[in-house]
């Protein structure tokens, strides 16, 4: 098995060549995607907060009901 080494200069040229093929998103697309992510974070946070509160309330009432028997 031969270990083929790439020179640093060749590596940099290859990286630049590959980067020239990348299509970068426009600023508008990046802002819209960021806004969607931010909104989804808020929505899911509220959902899990509400779910946690409902389950916590339910479990406390179940425990109190069991203690009262």
SETORBA-82101 format. One record per residue: chain; x negated, z negated, y negated of N, C-alpha, C, O in turn; residue number from 0; residue in three letters. Coordinates in Angstrom, 1 decimal, always signed. Example, Ala and Ser with C-alpha at 12.3 -4.5 7.8 and 13.67 -1.06 7.14 Angstrom:
REM SETORBA-82101
<pt><cadena>A</cadena><n_east>-13.2</n_east><n_up>-7.8</n_up><n_north>+5.7</n_north><ca_east>-12.3</ca_east><ca_up>-7.8</ca_up><ca_north>+4.5</ca_north><c_east>-13.2</c_east><c_up>-7.8</c_up><c_north>+3.3</c_north><o_east>-14.2</o_east><o_up>-8.5</o_up><o_north>+3.3</o_north><num>0</num><residuo>Ala</residuo></pt>
<pt><cadena>A</cadena><n_east>-12.8</n_east><n_up>-7.1</n_up><n_north>+2.2</n_north><ca_east>-13.7</ca_east><ca_up>-7.1</ca_up><ca_north>+1.1</ca_north><c_east>-12.9</c_east><c_up>-7.9</c_up><c_north>+0.0</c_north><o_east>-13.4</o_east><o_up>-8.0</o_up><o_north>-1.1</o_north><num>1</num><residuo>Ser</residuo></pt>
***
This chain:
REM SETORBA-82101
<pt><cadena>A</cadena><n_east>-0.8</n_east><n_up>+0.0</n_up><n_north>+1.2</n_north><ca_east>+0.0</ca_east><ca_up>+0.0</ca_up><ca_north>+0.0</ca_north><c_east>-0.9</c_east><c_up>+0.0</c_up><c_north>-1.2</c_north><o_east>-1.7</o_east><o_up>-0.9</o_up><o_north>-1.4</o_north><num>0</num><residuo>Unk</residuo></pt>
<pt><cadena>A</cadena><n_east>-0.7</n_east><n_up>+1.0</n_up><n_north>-2.1</n_north><ca_east>-1.6</ca_east><ca_up>+1.1</ca_up><ca_north>-3.3</ca_north><c_east>-0.9</c_east><c_up>+0.4</c_up><c_north>-4.4</c_north><o_east>+0.3</o_east><o_up>+0.5</o_up><o_north>-4.6</o_north><num>1</num><residuo>Unk</residuo></pt>
<pt><cadena>A</cadena><n_east>-1.7</n_east><n_up>-0.3</n_up><n_north>-5.2</n_north><ca_east>-1.2</ca_east><ca_up>-1.0</ca_up><ca_north>-6.4</ca_north><c_east>-1.5</c_east><c_up>-0.2</c_up><c_north>-7.6</c_north><o_east>-2.6</o_east><o_up>-0.2</o_up><o_north>-8.1</o_north><num>2</num><residuo>Unk</residuo></pt>
<pt><cadena>A</cadena><n_east>-0.5</n_east><n_up>+0.6</n_up><n_north>-8.1</n_north><ca_east>-0.7</ca_east><ca_up>+1.5</ca_up><ca_north>-9.2</ca_north><c_east>-0.4</c_east><c_up>+0.7</c_up><c_north>-10.5</c_north><o_east>+0.7</o_east><o_up>+0.3</o_up><o_north>-10.7</o_north><num>3</num><residuo>Unk</residuo></pt>
<pt><cadena>A</cadena><n_east>-1.4</n_east><n_up>+0.6</n_up><n_north>-11.3</n_north><ca_east>-1.4</ca_east><ca_up>-0.1</ca_up><ca_north>-12.6</ca_north><c_east>-1.0</c_east><c_up>+0.9</c_up><c_north>-13.7</c_north><o_east>-1.5</o_east><o_up>+2.0</o_up><o_north>-13.8</o_north><num>4</num><residuo>Unk</residuo></pt>
<pt><cadena>A</cadena><n_east>-0.2</n_east><n_up>+0.4</n_up><n_north>-14.7</n_north><ca_east>+0.1</ca_east><ca_up>+1.2</ca_up><ca_north>-15.9</ca_north><c_east>-0.7</c_east><c_up>+0.6</c_up><c_north>-17.0</c_north><o_east>-0.7</o_east><o_up>-0.6</o_up><o_north>-17.2</o_north><num>5</num><residuo>Unk</residuo></pt>
<pt><cadena>A</cadena><n_east>-1.3</n_east><n_up>+1.5</n_up><n_north>-17.8</n_north><ca_east>-2.0</ca_east><ca_up>+1.0</ca_up><ca_north>-19.0</ca_north><c_east>-1.0</c_east><c_up>+0.5</c_up><c_north>-20.0</c_north><o_east>+0.1</o_east><o_up>+1.0</o_up><o_north>-20.1</o_north><num>6</num><residuo>Unk</residuo></pt>
<pt><cadena>A</cadena><n_east>-1.4</n_east><n_up>-0.4</n_up><n_north>-20.8</n_north><ca_east>-0.5</ca_east><ca_up>-0.9</ca_up><ca_north>-21.9</ca_north><c_east>-0.1</c_east><c_up>+0.2</c_up><c_north>-22.8</c_north><o_east>+1.1</o_east><o_up>+0.1</o_up><o_north>-23.2</o_north><num>7</num><residuo>Unk</residuo></pt>
<pt><cadena>A</cadena><n_east>-0.9</n_east><n_up>+1.1</n_up><n_north>-23.2</n_north><ca_east>-0.5</ca_east><ca_up>+2.2</ca_up><ca_north>-24.1</ca_north><c_east>+0.6</c_east><c_up>+3.0</c_up><c_north>-23.5</c_north><o_east>+1.6</o_east><o_up>+3.4</o_up><o_north>-24.1</o_north><num>8</num><residuo>Unk</residuo></pt>
<pt><cadena>A</cadena><n_east>+0.4</n_east><n_up>+3.4</n_up><n_north>-22.2</n_north><ca_east>+1.4</ca_east><ca_up>+4.2</ca_up><ca_north>-21.5</ca_north><c_east>+2.7</c_east><c_up>+3.4</c_up><c_north>-21.4</c_north><o_east>+3.8</o_east><o_up>+4.0</o_up><o_north>-21.5</o_north><num>9</num><residuo>Unk</residuo></pt>
<pt><cadena>A</cadena><n_east>+2.6</n_east><n_up>+2.1</n_up><n_north>-21.1</n_north><ca_east>+3.8</ca_east><ca_up>+1.3</ca_up><ca_north>-21.0</ca_north><c_east>+4.6</c_east><c_up>+1.3</c_up><c_north>-22.3</c_north><o_east>+5.8</o_east><o_up>+1.5</o_up><o_north>-22.3</o_north><num>10</num><residuo>Unk</residuo></pt>
<pt><cadena>A</cadena><n_east>+3.9</n_east><n_up>+1.1</n_up><n_north>-23.4</n_north><ca_east>+4.5</ca_east><ca_up>+1.1</ca_up><ca_north>-24.8</ca_north><c_east>+5.2</c_east><c_up>+2.5</c_up><c_north>-25.0</c_north><o_east>+6.3</o_east><o_up>+2.5</o_up><o_north>-25.5</o_north><num>11</num><residuo>Unk</residuo></pt>
<pt><cadena>A</cadena><n_east>+4.5</n_east><n_up>+3.6</n_up><n_north>-24.7</n_north><ca_east>+5.1</ca_east><ca_up>+4.9</ca_up><ca_north>-24.8</ca_north><c_east>+6.4</c_east><c_up>+5.1</c_up><c_north>-24.0</c_north><o_east>+7.4</o_east><o_up>+5.6</o_up><o_north>-24.5</o_north><num>12</num><residuo>Unk</residuo></pt>
<pt><cadena>A</cadena><n_east>+6.4</n_east><n_up>+4.6</n_up><n_north>-22.8</n_north><ca_east>+7.5</ca_east><ca_up>+4.7</ca_up><ca_north>-21.9</ca_north><c_east>+8.7</c_east><c_up>+3.8</c_up><c_north>-22.5</c_north><o_east>+9.8</o_east><o_up>+4.2</o_up><o_north>-22.4</o_north><num>13</num><residuo>Unk</residuo></pt>
<pt><cadena>A</cadena><n_east>+8.4</n_east><n_up>+2.7</n_up><n_north>-23.0</n_north><ca_east>+9.4</ca_east><ca_up>+1.8</ca_up><ca_north>-23.6</ca_north><c_east>+10.0</c_east><c_up>+2.5</c_up><c_north>-24.8</c_north><o_east>+11.3</o_east><o_up>+2.5</o_up><o_north>-24.9</o_north><num>14</num><residuo>Unk</residuo></pt>
<pt><cadena>A</cadena><n_east>+9.2</n_east><n_up>+3.1</n_up><n_north>-25.6</n_north><ca_east>+9.7</ca_east><ca_up>+3.8</ca_up><ca_north>-26.8</ca_north><c_east>+10.6</c_east><c_up>+4.9</c_up><c_north>-26.4</c_north><o_east>+11.6</o_east><o_up>+5.2</o_up><o_north>-27.0</o_north><num>15</num><residuo>Unk</residuo></pt>
<pt><cadena>A</cadena><n_east>+10.2</n_east><n_up>+5.7</n_up><n_north>-25.4</n_north><ca_east>+10.9</ca_east><ca_up>+6.8</ca_up><ca_north>-24.9</ca_north><c_east>+12.3</c_east><c_up>+6.4</c_up><c_north>-24.4</c_north><o_east>+13.3</o_east><o_up>+7.0</o_up><o_north>-24.6</o_north><num>16</num><residuo>Unk</residuo></pt>
<pt><cadena>A</cadena><n_east>+12.3</n_east><n_up>+5.3</n_up><n_north>-23.6</n_north><ca_east>+13.6</ca_east><ca_up>+4.8</ca_up><ca_north>-23.1</ca_north><c_east>+14.5</c_east><c_up>+4.2</c_up><c_north>-24.2</c_north><o_east>+15.7</o_east><o_up>+4.5</o_up><o_north>-24.2</o_north><num>17</num><residuo>Unk</residuo></pt>
<pt><cadena>A</cadena><n_east>+13.9</n_east><n_up>+3.6</n_up><n_north>-25.2</n_north><ca_east>+14.7</ca_east><ca_up>+3.1</ca_up><ca_north>-26.4</ca_north><c_east>+15.3</c_east><c_up>+4.2</c_up><c_north>-27.2</c_north><o_east>+16.4</o_east><o_up>+4.0</o_up><o_north>-27.8</o_north><num>18</num><residuo>Unk</residuo></pt>
<pt><cadena>A</cadena><n_east>+14.7</n_east><n_up>+5.3</n_up><n_north>-27.2</n_north><ca_east>+15.2</ca_east><ca_up>+6.5</ca_up><ca_north>-27.9</ca_north><c_east>+16.5</c_east><c_up>+7.0</c_up><c_north>-27.3</c_north><o_east>+17.3</o_east><o_up>+7.7</o_up><o_north>-27.9</o_north><num>19</num><residuo>Unk</residuo></pt>
<pt><cadena>A</cadena><n_east>+16.7</n_east><n_up>+6.7</n_up><n_north>-26.0</n_north><ca_east>+17.8</ca_east><ca_up>+7.2</ca_up><ca_north>-25.2</ca_north><c_east>+19.0</c_east><c_up>+6.2</c_up><c_north>-25.4</c_north><o_east>+20.2</o_east><o_up>+6.6</o_up><o_north>-25.1</o_north><num>20</num><residuo>Unk</residuo></pt>
<pt><cadena>A</cadena><n_east>+18.8</n_east><n_up>+5.0</n_up><n_north>-26.0</n_north><ca_east>+19.9</ca_east><ca_up>+4.0</ca_up><ca_north>-26.1</ca_north><c_east>+20.8</c_east><c_up>+4.5</c_up><c_north>-27.2</c_north><o_east>+20.3</o_east><o_up>+4.8</o_up><o_north>-28.3</o_north><num>21</num><residuo>Unk</residuo></pt>
<pt><cadena>A</cadena><n_east>+22.1</n_east><n_up>+4.3</n_up><n_north>-27.0</n_north><ca_east>+23.1</ca_east><ca_up>+4.6</ca_up><ca_north>-28.1</ca_north><c_east>+23.5</c_east><c_up>+3.2</c_up><c_north>-28.5</c_north><o_east>+24.2</o_east><o_up>+2.5</o_up><o_north>-27.8</o_north><num>22</num><residuo>Unk</residuo></pt>
<pt><cadena>A</cadena><n_east>+23.2</n_east><n_up>+2.8</n_up><n_north>-29.8</n_north><ca_east>+23.5</ca_east><ca_up>+1.5</ca_up><ca_north>-30.3</ca_north><c_east>+24.9</c_east><c_up>+1.6</c_up><c_north>-30.9</c_north><o_east>+25.3</o_east><o_up>+2.6</o_up><o_north>-31.5</o_north><num>23</num><residuo>Unk</residuo></pt>
<pt><cadena>A</cadena><n_east>+25.7</n_east><n_up>+0.5</n_up><n_north>-30.8</n_north><ca_east>+27.0</ca_east><ca_up>+0.5</ca_up><ca_north>-31.4</ca_north><c_east>+27.0</c_east><c_up>+0.4</c_up><c_north>-32.9</c_north><o_east>+26.0</o_east><o_up>-0.1</o_up><o_north>-33.5</o_north><num>24</num><residuo>Unk</residuo></pt>
<pt><cadena>A</cadena><n_east>+28.0</n_east><n_up>+1.0</n_up><n_north>-33.5</n_north><ca_east>+28.0</ca_east><ca_up>+0.9</ca_up><ca_north>-35.0</ca_north><c_east>+28.4</c_east><c_up>-0.5</c_up><c_north>-35.4</c_north><o_east>+28.9</o_east><o_up>-1.3</o_up><o_north>-34.7</o_north><num>25</num><residuo>Unk</residuo></pt>
<pt><cadena>A</cadena><n_east>+28.2</n_east><n_up>-0.7</n_up><n_north>-36.7</n_north><ca_east>+28.4</ca_east><ca_up>-2.1</ca_up><ca_north>-37.3</ca_north><c_east>+29.9</c_east><c_up>-2.5</c_up><c_north>-37.1</c_north><o_east>+30.2</o_east><o_up>-3.6</o_up><o_north>-36.8</o_north><num>26</num><residuo>Unk</residuo></pt>
<pt><cadena>A</cadena><n_east>+30.8</n_east><n_up>-1.5</n_up><n_north>-37.3</n_north><ca_east>+32.2</ca_east><ca_up>-1.8</ca_up><ca_north>-37.2</ca_north><c_east>+32.6</c_east><c_up>-2.2</c_up><c_north>-35.8</c_north><o_east>+33.3</o_east><o_up>-3.2</o_up><o_north>-35.6</o_north><num>27</num><residuo>Unk</residuo></pt>
<pt><cadena>A</cadena><n_east>+32.1</n_east><n_up>-1.5</n_up><n_north>-34.8</n_north><ca_east>+32.3</ca_east><ca_up>-1.9</ca_up><ca_north>-33.4</ca_north><c_east>+31.8</c_east><c_up>-3.2</c_up><c_north>-33.1</c_north><o_east>+32.5</o_east><o_up>-4.0</o_up><o_north>-32.4</o_north><num>28</num><residuo>Unk</residuo></pt>
<pt><cadena>A</cadena><n_east>+30.6</n_east><n_up>-3.6</n_up><n_north>-33.6</n_north><ca_east>+30.0</ca_east><ca_up>-4.9</ca_up><ca_north>-33.3</ca_north><c_east>+30.9</c_east><c_up>-6.0</c_up><c_north>-33.9</c_north><o_east>+31.1</o_east><o_up>-7.0</o_up><o_north>-33.3</o_north><num>29</num><residuo>Unk</residuo></pt>
<pt><cadena>A</cadena><n_east>+31.4</n_east><n_up>-5.8</n_up><n_north>-35.2</n_north><ca_east>+32.2</ca_east><ca_up>-6.8</ca_up><ca_north>-35.8</ca_north><c_east>+33.5</c_east><c_up>-7.0</c_up><c_north>-35.1</c_north><o_east>+34.0</o_east><o_up>-8.1</o_up><o_north>-35.0</o_north><num>30</num><residuo>Unk</residuo></pt>
<pt><cadena>A</cadena><n_east>+34.1</n_east><n_up>-5.9</n_up><n_north>-34.7</n_north><ca_east>+35.4</ca_east><ca_up>-5.9</ca_up><ca_north>-34.0</ca_north><c_east>+35.2</c_east><c_up>-6.7</c_up><c_north>-32.6</c_north><o_east>+36.0</o_east><o_up>-7.6</o_up><o_north>-32.3</o_north><num>31</num><residuo>Unk</residuo></pt>
<pt><cadena>A</cadena><n_east>+34.2</n_east><n_up>-6.4</n_up><n_north>-31.9</n_north><ca_east>+33.9</ca_east><ca_up>-7.1</ca_up><ca_north>-30.6</ca_north><c_east>+33.7</c_east><c_up>-8.5</c_up><c_north>-30.9</c_north><o_east>+34.1</o_east><o_up>-9.4</o_up><o_north>-30.1</o_north><num>32</num><residuo>Unk</residuo></pt>
<pt><cadena>A</cadena><n_east>+32.9</n_east><n_up>-8.9</n_up><n_north>-31.9</n_north><ca_east>+32.6</ca_east><ca_up>-10.3</ca_up><ca_north>-32.2</ca_north><c_east>+33.9</c_east><c_up>-11.0</c_up><c_north>-32.6</c_north><o_east>+34.1</o_east><o_up>-12.2</o_up><o_north>-32.2</o_north><num>33</num><residuo>Unk</residuo></pt>
<pt><cadena>A</cadena><n_east>+34.8</n_east><n_up>-10.4</n_up><n_north>-33.3</n_north><ca_east>+36.1</ca_east><ca_up>-11.0</ca_up><ca_north>-33.7</ca_north><c_east>+36.9</c_east><c_up>-11.2</c_up><c_north>-32.5</c_north><o_east>+37.6</o_east><o_up>-12.3</o_up><o_north>-32.4</o_north><num>34</num><residuo>Unk</residuo></pt>
<pt><cadena>A</cadena><n_east>+37.0</n_east><n_up>-10.3</n_up><n_north>-31.6</n_north><ca_east>+37.8</ca_east><ca_up>-10.4</ca_up><ca_north>-30.4</ca_north><c_east>+37.3</c_east><c_up>-11.6</c_up><c_north>-29.6</c_north><o_east>+38.0</o_east><o_up>-12.4</o_up><o_north>-29.0</o_north><num>35</num><residuo>Unk</residuo></pt>
<pt><cadena>A</cadena><n_east>+35.9</n_east><n_up>-11.7</n_up><n_north>-29.4</n_north><ca_east>+35.3</ca_east><ca_up>-12.8</ca_up><ca_north>-28.7</ca_north><c_east>+35.7</c_east><c_up>-14.1</c_up><c_north>-29.3</c_north><o_east>+36.1</o_east><o_up>-15.1</o_up><o_north>-28.6</o_north><num>36</num><residuo>Unk</residuo></pt>
<pt><cadena>A</cadena><n_east>+35.6</n_east><n_up>-14.2</n_up><n_north>-30.6</n_north><ca_east>+35.9</ca_east><ca_up>-15.4</ca_up><ca_north>-31.4</ca_north><c_east>+37.4</c_east><c_up>-15.8</c_up><c_north>-31.2</c_north><o_east>+37.6</o_east><o_up>-17.0</o_up><o_north>-30.9</o_north><num>37</num><residuo>Unk</residuo></pt>
<pt><cadena>A</cadena><n_east>+38.3</n_east><n_up>-14.9</n_up><n_north>-31.3</n_north><ca_east>+39.7</ca_east><ca_up>-15.2</ca_up><ca_north>-31.1</ca_north><c_east>+40.0</c_east><c_up>-15.6</c_up><c_north>-29.7</c_north><o_east>+40.7</o_east><o_up>-16.6</o_up><o_north>-29.5</o_north><num>38</num><residuo>Unk</residuo></pt>
<pt><cadena>A</cadena><n_east>+39.4</n_east><n_up>-15.0</n_up><n_north>-28.7</n_north><ca_east>+39.6</ca_east><ca_up>-15.4</ca_up><ca_north>-27.3</ca_north><c_east>+39.0</c_east><c_up>-16.8</c_up><c_north>-27.0</c_north><o_east>+39.6</o_east><o_up>-17.5</o_up><o_north>-26.2</o_north><num>39</num><residuo>Unk</residuo></pt>
<pt><cadena>A</cadena><n_east>+37.9</n_east><n_up>-17.1</n_up><n_north>-27.6</n_north><ca_east>+37.4</ca_east><ca_up>-18.5</ca_up><ca_north>-27.5</ca_north><c_east>+38.4</c_east><c_up>-19.5</c_up><c_north>-28.0</c_north><o_east>+38.6</o_east><o_up>-20.5</o_up><o_north>-27.3</o_north><num>40</num><residuo>Unk</residuo></pt>
<pt><cadena>A</cadena><n_east>+38.9</n_east><n_up>-19.2</n_up><n_north>-29.1</n_north><ca_east>+39.9</ca_east><ca_up>-20.2</ca_up><ca_north>-29.7</ca_north><c_east>+41.2</c_east><c_up>-20.2</c_up><c_north>-28.8</c_north><o_east>+41.7</o_east><o_up>-21.3</o_up><o_north>-28.6</o_north><num>41</num><residuo>Unk</residuo></pt>
<pt><cadena>A</cadena><n_east>+41.7</n_east><n_up>-19.1</n_up><n_north>-28.4</n_north><ca_east>+42.9</ca_east><ca_up>-19.1</ca_up><ca_north>-27.5</ca_north><c_east>+42.6</c_east><c_up>-19.9</c_up><c_north>-26.2</c_north><o_east>+43.5</o_east><o_up>-20.7</o_up><o_north>-25.8</o_north><num>42</num><residuo>Unk</residuo></pt>
<pt><cadena>A</cadena><n_east>+41.5</n_east><n_up>-19.6</n_up><n_north>-25.5</n_north><ca_east>+41.2</ca_east><ca_up>-20.3</ca_up><ca_north>-24.3</ca_north><c_east>+41.0</c_east><c_up>-21.7</c_up><c_north>-24.5</c_north><o_east>+41.3</o_east><o_up>-22.6</o_up><o_north>-23.7</o_north><num>43</num><residuo>Unk</residuo></pt>
<pt><cadena>A</cadena><n_east>+40.3</n_east><n_up>-22.1</n_up><n_north>-25.6</n_north><ca_east>+40.1</ca_east><ca_up>-23.5</ca_up><ca_north>-25.9</ca_north><c_east>+41.4</c_east><c_up>-24.2</c_up><c_north>-26.1</c_north><o_east>+41.6</o_east><o_up>-25.3</o_up><o_north>-25.5</o_north><num>44</num><residuo>Unk</residuo></pt>
<pt><cadena>A</cadena><n_east>+42.3</n_east><n_up>-23.6</n_up><n_north>-26.8</n_north><ca_east>+43.7</ca_east><ca_up>-24.3</ca_up><ca_north>-27.0</ca_north><c_east>+44.4</c_east><c_up>-24.4</c_up><c_north>-25.7</c_north><o_east>+45.1</o_east><o_up>-25.4</o_up><o_north>-25.4</o_north><num>45</num><residuo>Unk</residuo></pt>
<pt><cadena>A</cadena><n_east>+44.3</n_east><n_up>-23.3</n_up><n_north>-24.9</n_north><ca_east>+45.0</ca_east><ca_up>-23.3</ca_up><ca_north>-23.6</ca_north><c_east>+44.5</c_east><c_up>-24.5</c_up><c_north>-22.7</c_north><o_east>+45.3</o_east><o_up>-25.2</o_up><o_north>-22.1</o_north><num>46</num><residuo>Unk</residuo></pt>
<pt><cadena>A</cadena><n_east>+43.2</n_east><n_up>-24.6</n_up><n_north>-22.6</n_north><ca_east>+42.6</ca_east><ca_up>-25.7</ca_up><ca_north>-21.8</ca_north><c_east>+42.8</c_east><c_up>-27.0</c_up><c_north>-22.3</c_north><o_east>+43.0</o_east><o_up>-28.0</o_up><o_north>-21.6</o_north><num>47</num><residuo>Unk</residuo></pt>
<pt><cadena>A</cadena><n_east>+42.9</n_east><n_up>-27.2</n_up><n_north>-23.7</n_north><ca_east>+43.2</ca_east><ca_up>-28.4</ca_up><ca_north>-24.3</ca_north><c_east>+44.6</c_east><c_up>-28.8</c_up><c_north>-23.9</c_north><o_east>+44.9</o_east><o_up>-30.0</o_up><o_north>-23.5</o_north><num>48</num><residuo>Unk</residuo></pt>
<pt><cadena>A</cadena><n_east>+45.6</n_east><n_up>-27.9</n_up><n_north>-24.1</n_north><ca_east>+47.0</ca_east><ca_up>-28.2</ca_up><ca_north>-23.8</ca_north><c_east>+47.1</c_east><c_up>-28.5</c_up><c_north>-22.3</c_north><o_east>+47.8</o_east><o_up>-29.5</o_up><o_north>-21.9</o_north><num>49</num><residuo>Unk</residuo></pt>
<pt><cadena>A</cadena><n_east>+46.5</n_east><n_up>-27.7</n_up><n_north>-21.4</n_north><ca_east>+46.6</ca_east><ca_up>-28.0</ca_up><ca_north>-20.0</ca_north><c_east>+46.0</c_east><c_up>-29.4</c_up><c_north>-19.6</c_north><o_east>+46.6</o_east><o_up>-30.1</o_up><o_north>-18.8</o_north><num>50</num><residuo>Unk</residuo></pt>
<pt><cadena>A</cadena><n_east>+44.9</n_east><n_up>-29.7</n_up><n_north>-20.2</n_north><ca_east>+44.3</ca_east><ca_up>-31.0</ca_up><ca_north>-20.0</ca_north><c_east>+45.2</c_east><c_up>-32.2</c_up><c_north>-20.5</c_north><o_east>+45.4</o_east><o_up>-33.2</o_up><o_north>-19.8</o_north><num>51</num><residuo>Unk</residuo></pt>
<pt><cadena>A</cadena><n_east>+45.8</n_east><n_up>-32.0</n_up><n_north>-21.6</n_north><ca_east>+46.7</ca_east><ca_up>-33.0</ca_up><ca_north>-22.1</ca_north><c_east>+48.0</c_east><c_up>-33.2</c_up><c_north>-21.3</c_north><o_east>+48.4</o_east><o_up>-34.3</o_up><o_north>-21.0</o_north><num>52</num><residuo>Unk</residuo></pt>
<pt><cadena>A</cadena><n_east>+48.5</n_east><n_up>-32.1</n_up><n_north>-20.8</n_north><ca_east>+49.7</ca_east><ca_up>-32.1</ca_up><ca_north>-19.9</ca_north><c_east>+49.4</c_east><c_up>-32.8</c_up><c_north>-18.6</c_north><o_east>+50.1</o_east><o_up>-33.7</o_up><o_north>-18.2</o_north><num>53</num><residuo>Unk</residuo></pt>
<pt><cadena>A</cadena><n_east>+48.3</n_east><n_up>-32.4</n_up><n_north>-18.0</n_north><ca_east>+47.9</ca_east><ca_up>-33.0</ca_up><ca_north>-16.7</ca_north><c_east>+47.6</c_east><c_up>-34.5</c_up><c_north>-16.9</c_north><o_east>+47.9</o_east><o_up>-35.3</o_up><o_north>-16.1</o_north><num>54</num><residuo>Unk</residuo></pt>
<pt><cadena>A</cadena><n_east>+46.9</n_east><n_up>-34.9</n_up><n_north>-18.0</n_north><ca_east>+46.5</ca_east><ca_up>-36.2</ca_up><ca_north>-18.2</ca_north><c_east>+47.8</c_east><c_up>-37.1</c_up><c_north>-18.4</c_north><o_east>+47.9</o_east><o_up>-38.2</o_up><o_north>-17.9</o_north><num>55</num><residuo>Unk</residuo></pt>
<pt><cadena>A</cadena><n_east>+48.7</n_east><n_up>-36.6</n_up><n_north>-19.2</n_north><ca_east>+50.0</ca_east><ca_up>-37.3</ca_up><ca_north>-19.4</ca_north><c_east>+50.8</c_east><c_up>-37.5</c_up><c_north>-18.1</c_north><o_east>+51.3</o_east><o_up>-38.5</o_up><o_north>-17.9</o_north><num>56</num><residuo>Unk</residuo></pt>
<pt><cadena>A</cadena><n_east>+50.8</n_east><n_up>-36.4</n_up><n_north>-17.3</n_north><ca_east>+51.5</ca_east><ca_up>-36.4</ca_up><ca_north>-16.0</ca_north><c_east>+50.9</c_east><c_up>-37.5</c_up><c_north>-15.1</c_north><o_east>+51.6</o_east><o_up>-38.3</o_up><o_north>-14.5</o_north><num>57</num><residuo>Unk</residuo></pt>
<pt><cadena>A</cadena><n_east>+49.6</n_east><n_up>-37.4</n_up><n_north>-15.0</n_north><ca_east>+48.9</ca_east><ca_up>-38.4</ca_up><ca_north>-14.1</ca_north><c_east>+49.1</c_east><c_up>-39.8</c_up><c_north>-14.5</c_north><o_east>+49.3</o_east><o_up>-40.7</o_up><o_north>-13.7</o_north><num>58</num><residuo>Unk</residuo></pt>
<pt><cadena>A</cadena><n_east>+49.0</n_east><n_up>-40.1</n_up><n_north>-15.8</n_north><ca_east>+49.2</ca_east><ca_up>-41.4</ca_up><ca_north>-16.3</ca_north><c_east>+50.6</c_east><c_up>-41.9</c_up><c_north>-16.0</c_north><o_east>+50.8</o_east><o_up>-43.1</o_up><o_north>-15.6</o_north><num>59</num><residuo>Unk</residuo></pt>
<pt><cadena>A</cadena><n_east>+51.6</n_east><n_up>-41.1</n_up><n_north>-16.1</n_north><ca_east>+53.0</ca_east><ca_up>-41.5</ca_up><ca_north>-15.8</ca_north><c_east>+53.2</c_east><c_up>-41.7</c_up><c_north>-14.3</c_north><o_east>+53.9</o_east><o_up>-42.6</o_up><o_north>-13.9</o_north><num>60</num><residuo>Unk</residuo></pt>
<pt><cadena>A</cadena><n_east>+52.6</n_east><n_up>-40.9</n_up><n_north>-13.5</n_north><ca_east>+52.6</ca_east><ca_up>-41.0</ca_up><ca_north>-12.0</ca_north><c_east>+52.0</c_east><c_up>-42.4</c_up><c_north>-11.6</c_north><o_east>+52.6</o_east><o_up>-43.1</o_up><o_north>-10.8</o_north><num>61</num><residuo>Unk</residuo></pt>
<pt><cadena>A</cadena><n_east>+50.9</n_east><n_up>-42.7</n_up><n_north>-12.2</n_north><ca_east>+50.2</ca_east><ca_up>-43.9</ca_up><ca_north>-11.9</ca_north><c_east>+51.0</c_east><c_up>-45.1</c_up><c_north>-12.3</c_north><o_east>+51.2</o_east><o_up>-46.1</o_up><o_north>-11.6</o_north><num>62</num><residuo>Unk</residuo></pt>
<pt><cadena>A</cadena><n_east>+51.6</n_east><n_up>-45.0</n_up><n_north>-13.6</n_north><ca_east>+52.4</ca_east><ca_up>-46.1</ca_up><ca_north>-14.1</ca_north><c_east>+53.7</c_east><c_up>-46.3</c_up><c_north>-13.2</c_north><o_east>+54.1</o_east><o_up>-47.4</o_up><o_north>-13.0</o_north><num>63</num><residuo>Unk</residuo></pt>
<pt><cadena>A</cadena><n_east>+54.2</n_east><n_up>-45.2</n_up><n_north>-12.8</n_north><ca_east>+55.4</ca_east><ca_up>-45.3</ca_up><ca_north>-11.9</ca_north><c_east>+55.1</c_east><c_up>-46.0</c_up><c_north>-10.6</c_north><o_east>+55.8</o_east><o_up>-46.8</o_up><o_north>-10.1</o_north><num>64</num><residuo>Unk</residuo></pt>
<pt><cadena>A</cadena><n_east>+53.9</n_east><n_up>-45.7</n_up><n_north>-10.0</n_north><ca_east>+53.4</ca_east><ca_up>-46.3</ca_up><ca_north>-8.8</ca_north><c_east>+53.2</c_east><c_up>-47.8</c_up><c_north>-9.0</c_north><o_east>+53.4</o_east><o_up>-48.6</o_up><o_north>-8.1</o_north><num>65</num><residuo>Unk</residuo></pt>
<pt><cadena>A</cadena><n_east>+52.6</n_east><n_up>-48.2</n_up><n_north>-10.1</n_north><ca_east>+52.4</ca_east><ca_up>-49.6</ca_up><ca_north>-10.4</ca_north><c_east>+53.7</c_east><c_up>-50.4</c_up><c_north>-10.6</c_north><o_east>+53.7</o_east><o_up>-51.6</o_up><o_north>-10.2</o_north><num>66</num><residuo>Unk</residuo></pt>
<pt><cadena>A</cadena><n_east>+54.7</n_east><n_up>-49.7</n_up><n_north>-11.1</n_north><ca_east>+55.9</ca_east><ca_up>-50.4</ca_up><ca_north>-11.3</ca_north><c_east>+56.7</c_east><c_up>-50.7</c_up><c_north>-10.1</c_north><o_east>+57.7</o_east><o_up>-51.5</o_up><o_north>-10.1</o_north><num>67</num><residuo>Unk</residuo></pt>
<pt><cadena>A</cadena><n_east>+56.4</n_east><n_up>-50.0</n_up><n_north>-9.0</n_north><ca_east>+57.2</ca_east><ca_up>-50.2</ca_up><ca_north>-7.8</ca_north><c_east>+56.9</c_east><c_up>-51.6</c_up><c_north>-7.1</c_north><o_east>+57.5</o_east><o_up>-51.9</o_up><o_north>-6.1</o_north><num>68</num><residuo>Unk</residuo></pt>
***
